[in-house]
Amino acid sequence: MNIPKILETLRPGEQWALSGDKYADLVWLSDTAKPTEKQLKDAWPAVAQQIAIDDIKQNRRLAYIAEADPLFFGWQRGENTETEWLNKVTEIRN
C-alpha cells in the first residue's frame, strides 16, 4: 500500500506528513477528518490499478517516440514502408 499515492488521489490538496510507510506514521495536518486505515486499504486496489495504467501509457509514449516515430518519418522519406511503421505501432500498443 502506497499511502502518499492514495492520499494524492483521494484527498488532493490536503495537508499531511508521513515519517515512515505505515498508517501509524501518518500525521494529519488538515482540518478535515483523517482517513482511516481501512479507507486507505480499501482505496489501494483502484489506486494501484491507475498507477499501472499510467505506467503503461508512459512506456507506450516513450516507445512510440523511440521506435515508431523514426519509422513514420522514414516512411515519409521513402526509406521504409507504411507497413513497417504500422506493425511497430501495433506491436507497441499490444
ChimeraX commands (.cxc) that place a marker at each C-alpha (Angstrom):
marker #1 position 0.00,0.00,0.00 radius 0.5
marker #1 position 1.40,3.37,-1.06 radius 0.5
marker #1 position -0.09,5.88,1.38 radius 0.5
marker #1 position 1.18,9.02,-0.41 radius 0.5
marker #1 position -0.27,7.90,-3.76 radius 0.5
marker #1 position -3.60,7.05,-2.14 radius 0.5
marker #1 position -3.79,10.42,-0.41 radius 0.5
marker #1 position -2.80,12.29,-3.59 radius 0.5
marker #1 position -5.70,10.55,-5.34 radius 0.5
marker #1 position -8.36,10.57,-2.61 radius 0.5
marker #1 position -7.51,13.78,-0.81 radius 0.5
marker #1 position -5.75,16.15,-3.21 radius 0.5
marker #1 position -4.74,19.38,-1.55 radius 0.5
marker #1 position -4.99,18.01,1.99 radius 0.5
marker #1 position -2.06,18.60,4.34 radius 0.5
marker #1 position -0.34,15.64,5.97 radius 0.5
marker #1 position 3.08,14.27,6.84 radius 0.5
marker #1 position 4.39,10.72,6.71 radius 0.5
marker #1 position 7.58,9.82,8.55 radius 0.5
marker #1 position 7.58,6.15,7.55 radius 0.5
marker #1 position 5.49,3.85,5.42 radius 0.5
marker #1 position 2.83,2.73,7.93 radius 0.5
marker #1 position -0.52,4.24,8.81 radius 0.5
marker #1 position 0.78,4.90,12.35 radius 0.5
marker #1 position 3.39,7.20,10.76 radius 0.5
marker #1 position 0.72,9.41,9.16 radius 0.5
marker #1 position 0.25,12.81,10.79 radius 0.5
marker #1 position -2.89,14.58,9.59 radius 0.5
marker #1 position -2.46,18.35,9.35 radius 0.5
marker #1 position -5.67,19.37,7.57 radius 0.5
marker #1 position -8.85,20.48,9.29 radius 0.5
marker #1 position -10.76,17.61,7.70 radius 0.5
marker #1 position -11.06,14.18,9.29 radius 0.5
marker #1 position -8.06,11.90,8.90 radius 0.5
marker #1 position -8.91,8.94,6.67 radius 0.5
marker #1 position -8.98,5.63,8.47 radius 0.5
marker #1 position -6.52,2.87,7.73 radius 0.5
marker #1 position -9.42,0.81,6.36 radius 0.5
marker #1 position -10.38,3.60,3.95 radius 0.5
marker #1 position -6.80,3.74,2.66 radius 0.5
marker #1 position -6.58,-0.05,2.33 radius 0.5
marker #1 position -9.93,-0.17,0.53 radius 0.5
marker #1 position -8.80,2.54,-1.91 radius 0.5
marker #1 position -5.43,0.93,-2.66 radius 0.5
marker #1 position -6.52,-1.59,-5.35 radius 0.5
marker #1 position -8.07,1.15,-7.53 radius 0.5
marker #1 position -5.09,3.47,-7.00 radius 0.5
marker #1 position -2.63,0.65,-7.77 radius 0.5
marker #1 position -4.54,-0.14,-10.96 radius 0.5
marker #1 position -4.41,3.51,-12.03 radius 0.5
marker #1 position -0.66,3.61,-11.33 radius 0.5
marker #1 position -0.20,0.54,-13.54 radius 0.5
marker #1 position -2.29,2.10,-16.32 radius 0.5
marker #1 position -0.32,5.35,-16.10 radius 0.5
marker #1 position 2.96,3.40,-16.28 radius 0.5
marker #1 position 1.76,1.54,-19.38 radius 0.5
marker #1 position 0.75,4.81,-21.05 radius 0.5
marker #1 position 4.11,6.40,-20.26 radius 0.5
marker #1 position 6.05,3.37,-21.52 radius 0.5
marker #1 position 4.00,3.34,-24.73 radius 0.5
marker #1 position 4.53,7.06,-25.26 radius 0.5
marker #1 position 8.28,6.63,-24.91 radius 0.5
marker #1 position 8.26,3.59,-27.22 radius 0.5
marker #1 position 6.29,5.49,-29.87 radius 0.5
marker #1 position 8.85,8.28,-29.74 radius 0.5
marker #1 position 11.88,5.99,-29.80 radius 0.5
marker #1 position 10.66,3.26,-32.16 radius 0.5
marker #1 position 7.54,4.17,-34.15 radius 0.5
marker #1 position 8.21,7.83,-34.91 radius 0.5
marker #1 position 11.51,7.15,-36.72 radius 0.5
marker #1 position 9.74,4.56,-38.87 radius 0.5
marker #1 position 6.94,7.01,-39.65 radius 0.5
marker #1 position 9.36,9.69,-40.77 radius 0.5
marker #1 position 11.40,7.11,-42.67 radius 0.5
marker #1 position 8.22,6.08,-44.46 radius 0.5
marker #1 position 7.54,9.72,-45.29 radius 0.5
marker #1 position 11.05,9.99,-46.79 radius 0.5
marker #1 position 10.61,6.71,-48.70 radius 0.5
marker #1 position 13.18,4.83,-46.62 radius 0.5
marker #1 position 10.78,2.14,-45.36 radius 0.5
marker #1 position 7.19,1.06,-45.88 radius 0.5
marker #1 position 4.00,2.17,-44.22 radius 0.5
marker #1 position 3.51,-1.45,-43.16 radius 0.5
marker #1 position 6.74,-1.42,-41.14 radius 0.5
marker #1 position 5.56,1.67,-39.29 radius 0.5
marker #1 position 2.03,0.31,-38.69 radius 0.5
marker #1 position 3.41,-3.03,-37.50 radius 0.5
marker #1 position 5.60,-1.22,-34.95 radius 0.5
marker #1 position 2.62,0.85,-33.73 radius 0.5
marker #1 position 0.60,-2.36,-33.30 radius 0.5
marker #1 position 3.49,-4.06,-31.51 radius 0.5
marker #1 position 3.84,-1.17,-29.06 radius 0.5
marker #1 position 0.10,-0.96,-28.48 radius 0.5
marker #1 position -0.08,-4.67,-27.69 radius 0.5
marker link #1:1,2 radius 0.2
marker link #1:2,3 radius 0.2
marker link #1:3,4 radius 0.2
marker link #1:4,5 radius 0.2
marker link #1:5,6 radius 0.2
marker link #1:6,7 radius 0.2
marker link #1:7,8 radius 0.2
marker link #1:8,9 radius 0.2
marker link #1:9,10 radius 0.2
marker link #1:10,11 radius 0.2
marker link #1:11,12 radius 0.2
marker link #1:12,13 radius 0.2
marker link #1:13,14 radius 0.2
marker link #1:14,15 radius 0.2
marker link #1:15,16 radius 0.2
marker link #1:16,17 radius 0.2
marker link #1:17,18 radius 0.2
marker link #1:18,19 radius 0.2
marker link #1:19,20 radius 0.2
marker link #1:20,21 radius 0.2
marker link #1:21,22 radius 0.2
marker link #1:22,23 radius 0.2
marker link #1:23,24 radius 0.2
marker link #1:24,25 radius 0.2
marker link #1:25,26 radius 0.2
marker link #1:26,27 radius 0.2
marker link #1:27,28 radius 0.2
marker link #1:28,29 radius 0.2
marker link #1:29,30 radius 0.2
marker link #1:30,31 radius 0.2
marker link #1:31,32 radius 0.2
marker link #1:32,33 radius 0.2
marker link #1:33,34 radius 0.2
marker link #1:34,35 radius 0.2
marker link #1:35,36 radius 0.2
marker link #1:36,37 radius 0.2
marker link #1:37,38 radius 0.2
marker link #1:38,39 radius 0.2
marker link #1:39,40 radius 0.2
marker link #1:40,41 radius 0.2
marker link #1:41,42 radius 0.2
marker link #1:42,43 radius 0.2
marker link #1:43,44 radius 0.2
marker link #1:44,45 radius 0.2
marker link #1:45,46 radius 0.2
marker link #1:46,47 radius 0.2
marker link #1:47,48 radius 0.2
marker link #1:48,49 radius 0.2
marker link #1:49,50 radius 0.2
marker link #1:50,51 radius 0.2
marker link #1:51,52 radius 0.2
marker link #1:52,53 radius 0.2
marker link #1:53,54 radius 0.2
marker link #1:54,55 radius 0.2
marker link #1:55,56 radius 0.2
marker link #1:56,57 radius 0.2
marker link #1:57,58 radius 0.2
marker link #1:58,59 radius 0.2
marker link #1:59,60 radius 0.2
marker link #1:60,61 radius 0.2
marker link #1:61,62 radius 0.2
marker link #1:62,63 radius 0.2
marker link #1:63,64 radius 0.2
marker link #1:64,65 radius 0.2
marker link #1:65,66 radius 0.2
marker link #1:66,67 radius 0.2
marker link #1:67,68 radius 0.2
marker link #1:68,69 radius 0.2
marker link #1:69,70 radius 0.2
marker link #1:70,71 radius 0.2
marker link #1:71,72 radius 0.2
marker link #1:72,73 radius 0.2
marker link #1:73,74 radius 0.2
marker link #1:74,75 radius 0.2
marker link #1:75,76 radius 0.2
marker link #1:76,77 radius 0.2
marker link #1:77,78 radius 0.2
marker link #1:78,79 radius 0.2
marker link #1:79,80 radius 0.2
marker link #1:80,81 radius 0.2
marker link #1:81,82 radius 0.2
marker link #1:82,83 radius 0.2
marker link #1:83,84 radius 0.2
marker link #1:84,85 radius 0.2
marker link #1:85,86 radius 0.2
marker link #1:86,87 radius 0.2
marker link #1:87,88 radius 0.2
marker link #1:88,89 radius 0.2
marker link #1:89,90 radius 0.2
marker link #1:90,91 radius 0.2
marker link #1:91,92 radius 0.2
marker link #1:92,93 radius 0.2
marker link #1:93,94 radius 0.2
view
